[in-house]
Amino acid sequence: MPQPGDLDTTFDGNGKKQVNFGGRDEPHAVLVQPNGRIIVAGGGAPANSFCVVRLRSNGAFDTTFGSGGQKLIDFGSDNEAAWGAALQPDGKIVLAGDSSFKVAVARLNPNGSLDTTFSGDGKKVFSWGVLSRAMAPLVLPNGKIVLAGFSGPEGGNVQVARLNANGSLDKTFGTDGKVAIDFGGDDFGLAAARQANGRILVAGQTRPTFGGQSTAIVVRLRTTGVLDPDFDGDGQLMLPGMEAARAVLVQPDRKIVVAGYPPDNSVMLVKRLNPNGTPDTTFDGDGTAAIDVGPGTDEFANATALQGDGKIVLAGYVQGALVAVARLNPNGSPDTTFSADGKTTIDFGFPTFGEAVALQPNGRIVVAGQLVEGTNTNFGIARVLG
């Protein structure tokens, strides 16, 4: 009898699917629509473009989307990739990433065509500095779009911008629509979440410009773009013991969940914060839970999702490049109803690096990662029972 944590064999026959765009393809984001269809976005293909695929809930290509279920978006430059994606209530899809070291954003209609009500042609490019990348888009209830990412190269900052629904920069946010947050080193905004009151959380990492140990960071902004002093006194928080925060979410009780990994990459790491930024000691005793998926070291939590019952799902990969999925109870303990010990690995037969996770309406868990087969890389997508 199949159990939670097992591969869902109703998905493409064995619970796993590869998608090839014809180049070195890398998925970075996964979304699940209300109807259960699955969107996976990233970069790759021979033209180094944004790549998007939509699957039906059974894992088959959704041929009503793009060309046979796949869509390429070309901004006209090299080194293009979507690093984050968000779904609007009207079914439109927002993609954010970079194109030749500038922020690149696209919005698609539900059928995969470019939405020409966004920036005239469905695409927008702007810069935060010499090197710019957007990692996480958020769609606000009023239709505006928040983008979180970073600038560089050396001494770069966490960066946040807000766009109007038509793609123009929202000049009521920060300075001309943009905000830079400096932790004093090379700073990276890697993930974002929105609180119910509209305040914006950005998680990532900072590392000394001239070498040294990186540390995870969390920023909170008020709706105008100013740093929120109600969060750790100045809106900026460092998380010692965690090298990078790769994912962040907000629970209904306003507590903040941050996922990543420690400096020695020995475990998947989750921290839960109170709304003011202090550790939530009701979570595994001290606010931090460590999940040792094994075998060996090199374990990375790159994505997280929250179930309706308060359980926390993590996705990433472990040594040997097996996709890893874990589930925690609301108190931070392993959920032993999931794969008996709260964790499982997925073997695609080739090294696969789990990057993104999303939940289907029926509670099943969809994970996407880069599958490496010799010199080729593809999207690797799996679904497990929840």
N, C-alpha and C positions, 0 to 999 in steps of 0.2 A: 504494500500500500504506500503510495507516494506521501512523503512527509514535507513539512516546511523546510526549506533549504535545499531540497532536491531540484534538479533541472526539470523545467516544465516541458514535457515532451509534446504538448499541444502547440508549442512554438517551433515552427519549421522542422518538426519531426523528431528532433533530439534535444531541443532547448537552446540550440546555438545556431548562429548564422554569420556568414562572412559577406561583406559588401565591398566590391572592388570598383573604384573610380578610375583606375588605370595609371596610378602613380604611387608615390609614397603617401598613402592615405592615413590620416590620424583623426579619430573622433575625439571631441572634447566636451560635448554636451548631449544630453538626451532629455526629451520631453515626452510626456504621455498626454494625448488629447482626452477630453471627456468621453469620447466614443471608444477609447482604448487603443487608437492608432498611435504608432510610435515614431517620433522624429529624432533622428540622430544627425548632428552637425559637426563639422570639423574642417579640415583642409586636406589638400592633396590634388590628385589628378595631374596629368602632364603639364597643365597650364598653371599649377599652383594656385588654385582658386578656392573660394568657399565651396564646400561640398555638403549637400543635404540629402538625406534619404528618408522616405516615409514608408513604414511597413504597416500592413494590416495586423490586427491583434493575433492572427495565427502565424505571423512571421513572413508572409508573402509580401512581395513588393506591392505598394498601393499605386496602381497604374493611373489613378485619377490625379496624381501629383507629379508635376514636372514631366520628365520623359521616362516613362516606365517606372516611376517611383523615385527617380533620382534627379537632382538639380544642381547645376554649377552656376555660381555667381562670380563673374570676373570684373574686377575693378580697374583692369588695364595695366597692372603692374605685376612684379614678381613677388614671391614670398607672401602669399595671401592665405589666411586661414581664419575660420570662425572659432573662437575660443569660448563663446558662451551663447546661449539662446534663451528666449522667453516667449511665452504664448500669450497673446492678447485674448480678452473675452470674446472678440468677434472672430476668432480663429486665425487671425493673421500671426505671422511668425517673425520675431525680431532676432536678428543674428548680429553679433558683435565680435570684432577681432582686429586684425591689422592687415594693411596692404603697404608693402615697402616702408615699414616702420612708421606708418601713420595709422590713427584710429580709423577703422572701416566699419560701417553699420549698414545693414540691408534689412528691408522689410518685405516679406512675401505675402501674397494673398493666400487663402487656404488651398488653392490649387497649385501653388508653387510658383506662380508668375510673380514678377516684381511688382510691388505696389507703387504705382506712379503718383499717389497722393503723398508719398514720403519723399521729400527732397527732389521732386520732379521726375525722377527716374527709378525710385526705389532704393537708391544708394547714396551714402554720404561719407565723405572723408574729411577729417580734420586732424589737427596735431596738438599734442600736449608738450612737445619739445622735439629734440633731435630724434629720439626713439620713443614711439608711443604705441601702446597696445591696450585695447579694451578686453577685459576678461569676463565681465559679468553684466548683462543688461537686466534691468528691472522695469516692468511695465506698471505705472501707477494707476490708481483708479480713475484719474482724470485724463488718462491717455498719454501723459508725458512719459518719457523714457529716461531712466537714470543709467549711466554707464560708469562702471568702476574698473580701474586698471592701473597703469603705471607709466612713468616716463623714465628716460635715461639718456646716455648710458651710465656714467659714474655720477653718484650723488642724486640719482633720480628719486622721485617722490611717488607716493600713492596719489592717484588722480581720480577725480570724480567729475562727471559732467551731467547736465540735464538737458534733454532735448524736448521741444514741443512736439505735439503729435504729428506735425507736418515735417519734422526732421530738422528744423532750425534750432540753434542754441537758445535755451531759455535764459534770457538776460536777467531774470529775477532770482537766479540761483548763483550764489558765489560771485565771482567777478566775470561778467559777460558769459555766464553759463558754466563756468569751470571752477574747481577747487583743487588746490594742491596741499597735501599733508606731508610734513617733513618729520621723520624720526631721526635725522642726522646721519644716515648712511645711505646705502642703496636700498630703496624702499619699494615694495611691490604690493599692490592691491590685487588679490587673486580670486576673491569671492565676495558676494554681497547679498544682503537680505534687507527686507523692509519690515519695520515694526508696524503694529496696527495704528499707532499715532502718527505715522508718516516718517519717523526718523529712520535714517539709513545707516546700516552697519556694513563696514568693509573689513574683511580679514585678509591677512597676507603674511609678509615677513620683512624684516629689515636685517641687513648685514653690514658690518663695517666696510667702508669704501676701500680700505687698503688691506682687507683680509681679516679673518676672524670668524667667530661663531655667529651664525644667523639666529634670530629669535622671532617667534611668531608675534604678530601684532593684531590689534582690533581697533578700529576707529568708529566713532558714532557722530553723525552729523544731524543737526536739526533740519527742518524742511527748507530753510533758506540757504543751507550750505555751510553754516557756521558750525564749528566744533561744539559738541554738546557737553557742557561742564557737569551735567548730571551723571555722566559716565566717567568714572575714575577721576573726577575732579577737573579734567581738561579735555575730555573727549578722546584721548589717546591712551591705549593700554598695551603694555608688553607682557608676554606670557612666557616667563622663564621655564625651561624644561621642554618646551615645544619649539622645534626648529622652524616649522612653517605651518601656518593655518591655511589649509587648502579648501575648506568649506565652512559655511556658517549658516545657521537657521535660527528662527525665533519661534519658541513654543507659544501656545495660546496664553500661558501664564506669564509671558514676557521674559522668561528665562532664555538665555542665549547659549546655543550649542555650537562649539567650534571643534572641527576635526582636522587632524594632521598627523605629525610624527615627531619623535624626539631626535636630538642630534645624532644618536647612534643608530637611528632607523631600526631599532630592535622590536618595536611594537607599533600597532595602530593606536593612536592616542586621541581621546575625546575629553574636552573640558567643558563644563557647564558653568555659566556665570549668572549671578543675579542681575536684575535690570540695571543696577548701578555699577556693574563691572567687577564686583567682588566674587571670589569663588563660591559656588553653591555647594556647601558641605553636606547637603542631603544627597548629593550625587557621588556614590562610591566612597563616601566618608570624608573626602577632602576636595571634591570638585573635579577630580581627574580620574578617568578610567583608562586602563591600558589593556589592549586586547592582543594577545600573542597568538597569531594564527598559525605560525610555523609552516614548514620546518625551517630552521636556521634563522638568520637575521635578514635585514633588508625588507622591512614591512612598511607599507605606505597607505594611509587613509587619504584618498583624494576627493571623496564626495560623501554626502550624507543626505538623508531624507527622514522625515518624521511621519510615522503612521498615526492614524486617527486615535489609536489607543495609547499614544504617548511613547511607544517603543521607537528606538532610534536605529536606523539602518545605515551601515557604513559600507563603502566600496573602495577598492584600491587594488593593490597587488602585493605579492610576497616573493621572496627569493625563488628563482627559477621561473619568474614571470608567469605565475598563475594568478588569474583574477581572484580576488578575495572579497567575500561578503560576510559581514557580521551583523548581529542584531542584539541590542541591549534593551533591558527593561528600563522603565522610566527612572529607576533609582541608580542606574549605571551598571548593574550586575548583568552577566551574560544571560541571554534569553535561551534557556535550555530546551524550549519547545521548537527552536530553530536549529535543525541539524544536530540535535542532542546536546551540543556544547556551545551553541550560540554563534558558530562560525563555520564557513565552508569555503572551499576553493573550487574553481572551474578550470578545467584543462581543455584548451582548444586544440591541443596537439602541436602547437607552436607557441613560442613566448608571446604572451599577451598582457598588456599593461592596462589595468582597469582605471578609467578616468572619470566616469560619470554614472549616476544612478537616478532612477525615477520609479515611482510607484504607479501601478495601474489601479483603476477604480476597484477591481476585485482583490486588491492587496498583493498581487504578484509583483515581483521585483525585477526591473529591467536594468542591466548593466552594460555599459559600452566601454571598449578599450581598443588600443592599437595592437593588432596582431601582426607579428613579424615572421615572414616566411622567406628566408634567404634575403635577397635584396629587395623584395617586395613587402609592402605593408598594406593591410586592409583594415576596414572597420570590423571588429569582432563584437557581436551583440549576443547577449545571453539573457534568458529569463528563468528565474527560480521561483518556486512556490513560496508564498508568504505565510 
